[in-house]
Amino acid sequence: MSDHQADVDLDFADRNDILEKIRHIPARKLLMGKPEKHLSGVYVQPIPVDPAVGAATLHFKEADKRGYFKLDFLNVSVYQSITNEAHYQKLLTTTPPWERLADPKFVEQIIHIANFSKQIADCMPDTVPRMAMFLAAVRPSKKHLLGTEWKEMAKTIWEKVDDDEYAFKKSHAIAYATLVTLHMNLIAEEEATQHV
């Protein structure tokens, strides 16, 4: 039996491309007490299936307790604008235009931070680790850390929370922060080509 929820997220430009190629069973969740397919979670191992729902018979949290391993296959449309591996590497290794985080019009275009233009302008992250801390700090269980100095925030931002409020794991926050910086570079690149 597992004592924590396994949580692996895999990003795709179109998750259906992979789902069409592998045998999988959608995970199950409850929405207003009714069973439904999980939006992104799948099992690639055998798990009992409820044909009425077309998903696992067990809620994904119960399935985790019983040792089933859920994978989240996520659609990330940002990847549709990346032309090849070299383009991807360039976007990852270019220093993003951090100063543009003060511009709400720029921020409102960026994945994961579009709804936080005021908060991000107050914090102005300037590295991937700081962007990761910002992403964690806007989650319900860590909102009390918004507005604190980076050094102070770093002391407790990754501590596990005991309540049911949503929090980010450090690994997820770093991955999301990396995607944010990639998207910042992609937007800046697209803007530069429009002005040529």
PEVENBEL-V24349 format. One record per residue. N is the residue number from 0. PHI is phi in radians with two decimals (999 if undefined). NEAR is the number of other ideal C-beta (glycine too) atoms within 12 Angstrom. D_CENTER is the distance of its C-alpha to the mean C-alpha in whole Angstrom. Layout:
n->N phi->PHI near->NEAR d_center->D_CENTER
n->N phi->PHI near->NEAR d_center->D_CENTER
This chain:
n->0 phi->999 near->10 d_center->27
n->1 phi->-1.52 near->17 d_center->23
n->2 phi->-1.86 near->8 d_center->23
n->3 phi->-2.56 near->11 d_center->19
n->4 phi->-1.40 near->22 d_center->16
n->5 phi->-1.19 near->24 d_center->15
n->6 phi->-2.55 near->24 d_center->11
n->7 phi->-2.13 near->22 d_center->10
n->8 phi->-1.88 near->25 d_center->8
n->9 phi->-2.14 near->25 d_center->9
n->10 phi->-1.64 near->30 d_center->9
n->11 phi->-2.42 near->26 d_center->12
n->12 phi->-1.11 near->20 d_center->14
n->13 phi->-2.56 near->17 d_center->15
n->14 phi->-1.07 near->27 d_center->14
n->15 phi->-1.13 near->16 d_center->18
n->16 phi->-1.01 near->15 d_center->19
n->17 phi->-1.42 near->21 d_center->19
n->18 phi->-1.11 near->23 d_center->19
n->19 phi->-1.24 near->12 d_center->23
n->20 phi->-1.77 near->13 d_center->23
n->21 phi->-2.16 near->18 d_center->23
n->22 phi->-1.35 near->15 d_center->24
n->23 phi->-2.66 near->31 d_center->22
n->24 phi->-2.22 near->32 d_center->22
n->25 phi->-1.06 near->33 d_center->19
n->26 phi->-1.26 near->41 d_center->18
n->27 phi->-2.03 near->34 d_center->20
n->28 phi->-2.38 near->26 d_center->19
n->29 phi->-1.95 near->18 d_center->21
n->30 phi->-2.16 near->14 d_center->21
n->31 phi->0.95 near->7 d_center->24
n->32 phi->1.43 near->8 d_center->26
n->33 phi->-1.88 near->13 d_center->26
n->34 phi->-1.24 near->25 d_center->24
n->35 phi->-2.52 near->22 d_center->21
n->36 phi->-1.21 near->27 d_center->19
n->37 phi->-1.13 near->31 d_center->16
n->38 phi->-1.11 near->19 d_center->14
n->39 phi->-2.28 near->27 d_center->12
n->40 phi->-1.37 near->38 d_center->13
n->41 phi->-2.45 near->37 d_center->16
n->42 phi->-1.98 near->34 d_center->19
n->43 phi->-1.84 near->23 d_center->21
n->44 phi->-1.92 near->20 d_center->24
n->45 phi->-1.11 near->15 d_center->26
n->46 phi->-2.58 near->29 d_center->26
n->47 phi->-0.99 near->18 d_center->28
n->48 phi->-2.01 near->23 d_center->27
n->49 phi->-1.67 near->20 d_center->28
n->50 phi->-1.10 near->11 d_center->30
n->51 phi->-1.19 near->12 d_center->30
n->52 phi->-1.72 near->23 d_center->26
n->53 phi->1.29 near->18 d_center->25
n->54 phi->-2.59 near->32 d_center->23
n->55 phi->-0.98 near->36 d_center->23
n->56 phi->-1.28 near->24 d_center->26
n->57 phi->-1.69 near->29 d_center->24
n->58 phi->-1.04 near->29 d_center->21
n->59 phi->-1.02 near->36 d_center->18
n->60 phi->-1.23 near->23 d_center->19
n->61 phi->-1.19 near->23 d_center->23
n->62 phi->-1.05 near->35 d_center->22
n->63 phi->-1.07 near->28 d_center->20
n->64 phi->-1.06 near->18 d_center->23
n->65 phi->-1.61 near->22 d_center->25
n->66 phi->1.69 near->18 d_center->24
n->67 phi->-1.41 near->30 d_center->22
n->68 phi->-1.97 near->26 d_center->18
n->69 phi->-1.57 near->39 d_center->16
n->70 phi->-1.96 near->31 d_center->13
n->71 phi->-1.78 near->29 d_center->10
n->72 phi->-1.69 near->31 d_center->11
n->73 phi->-1.87 near->31 d_center->8
n->74 phi->-1.44 near->22 d_center->10
n->75 phi->-2.21 near->28 d_center->9
n->76 phi->-1.10 near->17 d_center->12
n->77 phi->-0.94 near->30 d_center->12
n->78 phi->-1.18 near->26 d_center->14
n->79 phi->-1.17 near->16 d_center->17
n->80 phi->-1.59 near->22 d_center->18
n->81 phi->-1.57 near->26 d_center->18
n->82 phi->-1.45 near->17 d_center->22
n->83 phi->-2.89 near->11 d_center->22
n->84 phi->-1.07 near->11 d_center->21
n->85 phi->-1.11 near->11 d_center->23
n->86 phi->-1.09 near->19 d_center->21
n->87 phi->-1.04 near->23 d_center->18
n->88 phi->-1.09 near->14 d_center->20
n->89 phi->-1.09 near->18 d_center->21
n->90 phi->-1.11 near->30 d_center->18
n->91 phi->-1.27 near->23 d_center->17
n->92 phi->-1.71 near->15 d_center->20
n->93 phi->-1.40 near->19 d_center->21
n->94 phi->-1.17 near->18 d_center->21
n->95 phi->-1.21 near->32 d_center->19
n->96 phi->-1.37 near->24 d_center->21
n->97 phi->-0.93 near->27 d_center->20
n->98 phi->-1.06 near->17 d_center->23
n->99 phi->-1.31 near->29 d_center->22
n->100 phi->-1.17 near->36 d_center->19
n->101 phi->-1.40 near->19 d_center->22
n->102 phi->-1.72 near->22 d_center->23
n->103 phi->-1.00 near->20 d_center->21
n->104 phi->-1.13 near->15 d_center->22
n->105 phi->-1.22 near->27 d_center->20
n->106 phi->-1.06 near->34 d_center->17
n->107 phi->-1.12 near->20 d_center->17
n->108 phi->-1.65 near->25 d_center->16
n->109 phi->-1.68 near->36 d_center->13
n->110 phi->-0.96 near->32 d_center->9
n->111 phi->1.26 near->34 d_center->7
n->112 phi->-2.16 near->35 d_center->11
n->113 phi->-0.94 near->23 d_center->13
n->114 phi->-1.61 near->16 d_center->14
n->115 phi->-2.17 near->27 d_center->15
n->116 phi->-1.07 near->23 d_center->18
n->117 phi->-1.18 near->20 d_center->20
n->118 phi->-1.09 near->24 d_center->18
n->119 phi->-1.25 near->37 d_center->17
n->120 phi->-1.15 near->24 d_center->21
n->121 phi->-1.26 near->20 d_center->22
n->122 phi->-1.61 near->32 d_center->20
n->123 phi->0.86 near->24 d_center->20
n->124 phi->-1.04 near->37 d_center->18
n->125 phi->-2.34 near->23 d_center->19
n->126 phi->-2.61 near->22 d_center->18
n->127 phi->-1.08 near->27 d_center->14
n->128 phi->-1.04 near->23 d_center->15
n->129 phi->-1.23 near->29 d_center->16
n->130 phi->-1.10 near->39 d_center->13
n->131 phi->-1.09 near->36 d_center->11
n->132 phi->-1.12 near->36 d_center->13
n->133 phi->-1.05 near->44 d_center->13
n->134 phi->-1.04 near->43 d_center->9
n->135 phi->-1.25 near->40 d_center->11
n->136 phi->-1.27 near->37 d_center->14
n->137 phi->-1.53 near->37 d_center->13
n->138 phi->-1.41 near->29 d_center->12
n->139 phi->-0.88 near->17 d_center->15
n->140 phi->-1.31 near->23 d_center->16
n->141 phi->-2.14 near->32 d_center->16
n->142 phi->-1.00 near->22 d_center->17
n->143 phi->-1.10 near->19 d_center->21
n->144 phi->-1.54 near->31 d_center->20
n->145 phi->-1.04 near->27 d_center->19
n->146 phi->1.61 near->20 d_center->22
n->147 phi->-1.46 near->20 d_center->23
n->148 phi->-1.14 near->17 d_center->24
n->149 phi->-0.97 near->23 d_center->21
n->150 phi->-1.08 near->13 d_center->24
n->151 phi->-1.21 near->15 d_center->24
n->152 phi->-1.05 near->29 d_center->20
n->153 phi->-1.07 near->22 d_center->20
n->154 phi->-1.16 near->13 d_center->22
n->155 phi->-2.27 near->19 d_center->21
n->156 phi->-1.05 near->35 d_center->17
n->157 phi->-1.70 near->26 d_center->16
n->158 phi->-1.20 near->17 d_center->19
n->159 phi->-1.14 near->16 d_center->18
n->160 phi->-1.72 near->21 d_center->19
n->161 phi->-1.61 near->8 d_center->21
n->162 phi->-1.49 near->11 d_center->21
n->163 phi->-1.57 near->9 d_center->19
n->164 phi->-1.23 near->14 d_center->17
n->165 phi->-1.21 near->16 d_center->13
n->166 phi->-2.36 near->28 d_center->12
n->167 phi->-1.69 near->34 d_center->9
n->168 phi->-1.34 near->27 d_center->10
n->169 phi->-1.02 near->22 d_center->11
n->170 phi->-1.05 near->17 d_center->10
n->171 phi->-1.18 near->25 d_center->6
n->172 phi->-1.10 near->32 d_center->7
n->173 phi->-1.12 near->25 d_center->9
n->174 phi->-1.09 near->29 d_center->7
n->175 phi->-1.14 near->33 d_center->5
n->176 phi->-1.11 near->36 d_center->9
n->177 phi->-1.11 near->30 d_center->10
n->178 phi->-1.11 near->34 d_center->8
n->179 phi->-1.04 near->40 d_center->10
n->180 phi->-1.18 near->39 d_center->13
n->181 phi->-1.04 near->35 d_center->13
n->182 phi->-1.15 near->36 d_center->13
n->183 phi->-1.00 near->39 d_center->16
n->184 phi->-1.17 near->32 d_center->18
n->185 phi->-1.12 near->33 d_center->18
n->186 phi->-1.09 near->31 d_center->19
n->187 phi->-1.09 near->28 d_center->21
n->188 phi->-1.11 near->24 d_center->23
n->189 phi->-1.11 near->21 d_center->23
n->190 phi->-1.12 near->18 d_center->25
n->191 phi->-1.14 near->13 d_center->27
n->192 phi->-1.27 near->12 d_center->28
n->193 phi->-1.25 near->9 d_center->29
n->194 phi->-1.61 near->8 d_center->31
n->195 phi->-1.49 near->7 d_center->33
